Amino acid sequence: MALKQISSNKCFGGLQKVFEHDSVELNCKMKFAIYLPPKAETGKCPALYWLSGLTCTEQNFISKSGYHQAASEHGLVVIAPDTSPRGCNIKGEDESWDFGTGAGFYVDATEHPWKTNYRMYSYVTEELPQLINANFPVDPQRMSIFGHSMGGHGALICALKNPGKYKSVSAFAPICNPVLCPWGKKAFSGYLGTDQSKWKDYDATHLVKSYPGSQLDILIDQGKDDQFLSDGQLLPDNFLAACAEKKTPVVFRLQEGYDHSYYFIATFITDHIRHHAKYLNA
C-alpha cells in the first residue's frame, strides 16, 4: 500500500515523520505519525502505539507530550494514528466534539451510517500494524500500546481483547467503564446500537473480568484534579475493582494537582516509555 510522506523532522537523533495512506478499513485517507529512533537505522526496533483522545489528530501527541528523548534512548518506534476517519461526508459527523470526527472511540461500528468508515478498532489492531510492519524497521513480535482518555480506553481494550498481542499496556486518564459514562453511552449507542450487551465488548472494566491471557502489567496515571474524573466520565474505581476481583496486576497512580491535559501527560510520559521498554526490550 502506497505511503505518502507529509513531513519529516530530526529529533533526538531520530526522525519524526507523518505519512498519509488510503485505509481499507476506514475507506478514506488517513494520516499517522511515526518516530524512528537512531537504532532503527541499523536494525529492527519494537513498536509502541499511542492512541489519542477526543478531538485529537496524529499531531497532538507528537507536538505536546515530549516523548521523543525517552523513545530515542530506549530505541522504540512510536506510532500515533489519527482518532477517527476524516472527510467521509456522513451526515452528523461534525456536529459534536465527542461523536463522529475526532471521536472514533476505537470501536468497529455496526450501525448505519457509521459502519462503513468507523472501524477504528480493526484499523488500530490489524491494518495499521500490518502497514507499519511492511514498511518500517520494526519487530512484529514486540509491540505495546498506550493512550490518553478515549485513547486510554482504546489501549486497554486492544490489549484485553488480544491476549499476547501486546507486551504491555498503559494509559493516562482512561475512560475505564464507557458503558456507564455519558461519553461512552453517546458513542456506543451511535456506533453500536441500542443493544447494550454489545457495548461490553469494548469496555475495559467488563473485558478484564473475562480476560483469559497471561498476566498483563497495566500502568495507569490519573490526575486528581481532572475535571472529567469528578464528572464521572473516567470511572477508574470500577476498573480497579474488576482487576482486584480477577487478581490482575495494575499500578494506578493518582497524581495530586494534575488535570487532564498534555501538561499532565508530559510530566509522566518518560515513566510510561520506561514501563514499555522493560517488556519490549526484554
ZIURQUI-V603540 format. One record per backbone hydrogen bond with DSSP energy under -1.0 kcal/mol. CO is the residue of the C=O (numbers start at 1). NH is the residue of the N-H. If there is no record, write none. Layout:
co = {CO | CO}
nh = {NH | NH}
//
This chain:
co = {4 | 7 | 9 | 11 | 14 | 15 | 16 | 17 | 18 | 18 | 19 | 20 | 21 | 28 | 30 | 32 | 33 | 34 | 35 | 36 | 37 | 38 | 39 | 39 | 45 | 46 | 47 | 48 | 49 | 51 | 53 | 59 | 60 | 61 | 67 | 68 | 69 | 70 | 71 | 77 | 78 | 79 | 80 | 83 | 90 | 92 | 93 | 100 | 102 | 104 | 107 | 111 | 111 | 114 | 117 | 118 | 119 | 120 | 121 | 122 | 122 | 123 | 126 | 127 | 128 | 129 | 130 | 131 | 132 | 136 | 137 | 139 | 142 | 143 | 144 | 145 | 146 | 147 | 148 | 149 | 149 | 150 | 151 | 152 | 153 | 154 | 155 | 156 | 157 | 162 | 168 | 169 | 171 | 172 | 174 | 176 | 177 | 181 | 182 | 183 | 184 | 185 | 186 | 187 | 188 | 191 | 191 | 194 | 195 | 198 | 199 | 200 | 203 | 204 | 217 | 218 | 219 | 220 | 221 | 222 | 223 | 226 | 227 | 228 | 229 | 234 | 235 | 236 | 237 | 238 | 239 | 240 | 241 | 242 | 243 | 249 | 251 | 253 | 255 | 255 | 258 | 261 | 262 | 263 | 264 | 265 | 268 | 269 | 270 | 271 | 272 | 273 | 274 | 276 | 277}
nh = {20 | 18 | 16 | 14 | 11 | 36 | 9 | 34 | 6 | 7 | 32 | 4 | 30 | 23 | 21 | 19 | 80 | 17 | 78 | 15 | 40 | 41 | 42 | 43 | 139 | 77 | 144 | 79 | 146 | 148 | 56 | 63 | 64 | 65 | 71 | 72 | 73 | 74 | 76 | 48 | 35 | 50 | 33 | 104 | 93 | 95 | 101 | 103 | 55 | 107 | 120 | 114 | 115 | 118 | 119 | 109 | 123 | 124 | 125 | 126 | 127 | 128 | 130 | 131 | 132 | 133 | 134 | 135 | 136 | 138 | 45 | 142 | 47 | 167 | 49 | 170 | 51 | 172 | 151 | 153 | 175 | 154 | 155 | 156 | 157 | 158 | 159 | 160 | 161 | 165 | 145 | 219 | 221 | 149 | 176 | 205 | 180 | 185 | 186 | 187 | 188 | 189 | 190 | 191 | 192 | 110 | 111 | 196 | 198 | 201 | 202 | 203 | 207 | 208 | 169 | 251 | 171 | 253 | 173 | 255 | 226 | 230 | 231 | 233 | 232 | 176 | 239 | 240 | 241 | 242 | 243 | 244 | 245 | 246 | 248 | 218 | 220 | 222 | 224 | 258 | 225 | 265 | 266 | 267 | 268 | 269 | 272 | 273 | 274 | 275 | 276 | 277 | 278 | 280 | 281}
//
